[in-house]
Amino acid sequence: MALSKYRTDAAVAANEAETAQNGSPAYWVCLALLLATVALAARIAIFW
């Protein structure tokens, strides 16, 4: 019983950490860099 409670608490903590991480500036910077990389790859593929 204690093990399942520990897993539940860990899942809740991980979910809260993920929610906080999504609002952080570093998350948005990484997302913007990823999108820019995909856009650049698409442009290179078009002209290849």
N, C-alpha and C positions, 0 to 999 in steps of 0.2 A: 504494500500500500504506500509506503514512504517513497519507494522508487518512482511510482507513477506520479506522485505529487511533485517530486523533484523534477521530473521531465516536464510536467505542466508548467511549473515555475520557470524553468529554463526556456521553454517555448514562449512564454509571455515576455520574459526579459529580452529574448532575441527579437521578438516582434516590436517591442518598444524601441530597441536599439536601431532596428531597421527604419522605423518611422522617423526617429530623430535624424538618422543619417540621410534620409531623402530630403530633408529640409536644409542640409548643410551646404555651404557654398562650394565645397570641394566636390560634392556629388554633381552639382550642376556644371562645374568646370569640366569634370571628366566626361559627362554626357555630351557637352558641347564639342569637346575634342574628338569623341567617338563619332559624332555626326559629321564633323568636318573631315575626318579621315575617310568615312564612307562616301561623302560627296566627292572628295578628291579622287578616290579610287574609281568612282563612276565616271568622272570626267576623263581620267586616263584611259579607261576601258573604251569610251566612245571614240577617242582619237587614235587608239591603237591600231 
